[in-house]
């Protein structure tokens, strides 16, 4: 089978592994966007538009699911179990 993941111009594809109980992101991007595709595990994803005072929205994403984070969206990821995922991003990750 063939499963297309991202069909957009991008400059970065990164594999990330996270230990159970860890927190990542907790930031926003001025110009970058990214897709996250879960290889194994799950991500509790939290987000809201930058500088909004409303409560964070949240959703749980699991194996073989993908989600998108646009620019100017505050976001955080919590990993209740060991998780591996790939991010596909507009900007190069050279830092």
WOBEL-V360357 format. One record per pair of residues at least 6 apart in sequence whose ideal C-beta (glycine too) atoms are under 8 Angstrom apart, sorted by the first residue. I is the first residue (numbers start at 1). GAP is how many residues later the second one is. D is the distance in whole Angstrom. If there is no record, write none. Layout:
# WOBEL-V360357
i=I gap=GAP d=D
i=I gap=GAP d=D
This chain:
# WOBEL-V360357
i=5 gap=30 d=7
i=5 gap=32 d=6
i=5 gap=61 d=7
i=5 gap=81 d=8
i=5 gap=83 d=7
i=6 gap=29 d=5
i=6 gap=82 d=4
i=8 gap=80 d=8
i=8 gap=82 d=8
i=9 gap=81 d=8
i=10 gap=78 d=5
i=10 gap=79 d=6
i=10 gap=80 d=6
i=11 gap=78 d=7
i=11 gap=79 d=7
i=11 gap=80 d=6
i=11 gap=81 d=4
i=12 gap=22 d=8
i=12 gap=75 d=7
i=12 gap=76 d=7
i=12 gap=77 d=4
i=12 gap=78 d=8
i=12 gap=79 d=7
i=12 gap=80 d=5
i=12 gap=81 d=5
i=13 gap=73 d=6
i=13 gap=74 d=7
i=13 gap=75 d=5
i=13 gap=76 d=8
i=14 gap=72 d=7
i=14 gap=73 d=5
i=14 gap=75 d=7
i=14 gap=79 d=6
i=15 gap=24 d=8
i=15 gap=69 d=7
i=15 gap=70 d=8
i=15 gap=71 d=5
i=16 gap=8 d=7
i=16 gap=68 d=7
i=16 gap=69 d=6
i=16 gap=70 d=7
i=16 gap=71 d=6
i=17 gap=65 d=8
i=17 gap=66 d=7
i=17 gap=67 d=5
i=18 gap=6 d=6
i=18 gap=23 d=7
i=18 gap=59 d=8
i=18 gap=61 d=4
i=18 gap=64 d=7
i=18 gap=65 d=5
i=18 gap=66 d=8
i=18 gap=67 d=8
i=19 gap=60 d=7
i=19 gap=63 d=6
i=20 gap=59 d=6
i=20 gap=60 d=6
i=20 gap=61 d=5
i=20 gap=62 d=5
i=21 gap=58 d=7
i=21 gap=59 d=7
i=22 gap=56 d=8
i=22 gap=57 d=5
i=23 gap=53 d=6
i=23 gap=54 d=7
i=23 gap=55 d=5
i=23 gap=56 d=8
i=24 gap=52 d=7
i=24 gap=53 d=5
i=24 gap=55 d=7
i=25 gap=50 d=5
i=25 gap=51 d=5
i=25 gap=52 d=5
i=26 gap=49 d=8
i=26 gap=50 d=4
i=27 gap=47 d=7
i=27 gap=48 d=7
i=28 gap=22 d=5
i=28 gap=43 d=8
i=28 gap=44 d=6
i=28 gap=45 d=6
i=28 gap=46 d=5
i=28 gap=47 d=7
i=29 gap=40 d=8
i=29 gap=42 d=5
i=29 gap=43 d=7
i=29 gap=44 d=8
i=29 gap=62 d=8
i=30 gap=41 d=6
i=30 gap=42 d=7
i=31 gap=40 d=6
i=31 gap=59 d=7
i=31 gap=60 d=7
i=32 gap=39 d=6
i=32 gap=57 d=6
i=32 gap=58 d=5
i=32 gap=59 d=4
i=33 gap=35 d=7
i=33 gap=36 d=6
i=33 gap=37 d=5
i=33 gap=38 d=6
i=33 gap=56 d=7
i=33 gap=57 d=5
i=34 gap=34 d=8
i=34 gap=35 d=5
i=34 gap=53 d=5
i=34 gap=54 d=6
i=34 gap=55 d=4
i=34 gap=56 d=7
i=35 gap=31 d=6
i=35 gap=32 d=7
i=35 gap=33 d=5
i=35 gap=34 d=8
i=35 gap=52 d=7
i=35 gap=53 d=5
i=35 gap=54 d=8
i=36 gap=7 d=7
i=36 gap=9 d=8
i=36 gap=25 d=7
i=36 gap=30 d=6
i=36 gap=31 d=6
i=36 gap=33 d=7
i=36 gap=41 d=8
i=36 gap=49 d=5
i=36 gap=50 d=7
i=36 gap=51 d=5
i=37 gap=27 d=8
i=37 gap=28 d=8
i=37 gap=29 d=4
i=37 gap=48 d=6
i=37 gap=49 d=5
i=37 gap=50 d=8
i=37 gap=51 d=7
i=38 gap=23 d=6
i=38 gap=24 d=6
i=38 gap=25 d=5
i=38 gap=26 d=7
i=38 gap=27 d=6
i=38 gap=28 d=7
i=38 gap=45 d=7
i=38 gap=46 d=8
i=38 gap=47 d=5
i=39 gap=24 d=7
i=39 gap=45 d=4
i=39 gap=46 d=6
i=39 gap=47 d=7
i=40 gap=23 d=6
i=40 gap=42 d=8
i=40 gap=43 d=7
i=40 gap=44 d=5
i=41 gap=21 d=8
i=41 gap=22 d=7
i=41 gap=38 d=7
i=41 gap=40 d=5
i=41 gap=41 d=6
i=41 gap=42 d=3
i=41 gap=43 d=6
i=41 gap=44 d=7
i=42 gap=18 d=6
i=42 gap=19 d=6
i=42 gap=20 d=5
i=42 gap=21 d=7
i=42 gap=37 d=7
i=42 gap=38 d=6
i=42 gap=39 d=6
i=42 gap=41 d=6
i=43 gap=17 d=7
i=43 gap=18 d=5
i=43 gap=34 d=5
i=43 gap=35 d=7
i=43 gap=36 d=6
i=43 gap=40 d=6
i=43 gap=42 d=7
i=44 gap=14 d=6
i=44 gap=15 d=8
i=44 gap=16 d=5
i=44 gap=33 d=7
i=44 gap=34 d=4
i=44 gap=35 d=8
i=44 gap=36 d=6
i=45 gap=13 d=7
i=45 gap=14 d=6
i=45 gap=15 d=7
i=45 gap=16 d=6
i=45 gap=22 d=6
i=45 gap=30 d=7
i=45 gap=31 d=8
i=45 gap=32 d=6
i=46 gap=10 d=4
i=46 gap=11 d=7
i=46 gap=12 d=5
i=46 gap=29 d=7
i=46 gap=30 d=5
i=46 gap=31 d=8
i=46 gap=32 d=7
i=47 gap=9 d=7
i=47 gap=10 d=6
i=47 gap=11 d=8
i=47 gap=22 d=7
i=47 gap=26 d=5
i=47 gap=27 d=7
i=47 gap=28 d=4
i=47 gap=29 d=8
i=48 gap=6 d=6
i=48 gap=7 d=8
i=48 gap=8 d=5
i=48 gap=9 d=6
i=48 gap=25 d=7
i=48 gap=26 d=6
i=49 gap=23 d=7
i=49 gap=24 d=6
i=49 gap=25 d=7
i=50 gap=22 d=5
i=50 gap=23 d=7
i=50 gap=24 d=6
i=52 gap=22 d=8
i=56 gap=18 d=8
i=56 gap=20 d=8
i=59 gap=8 d=7
i=61 gap=6 d=5
i=69 gap=6 d=5
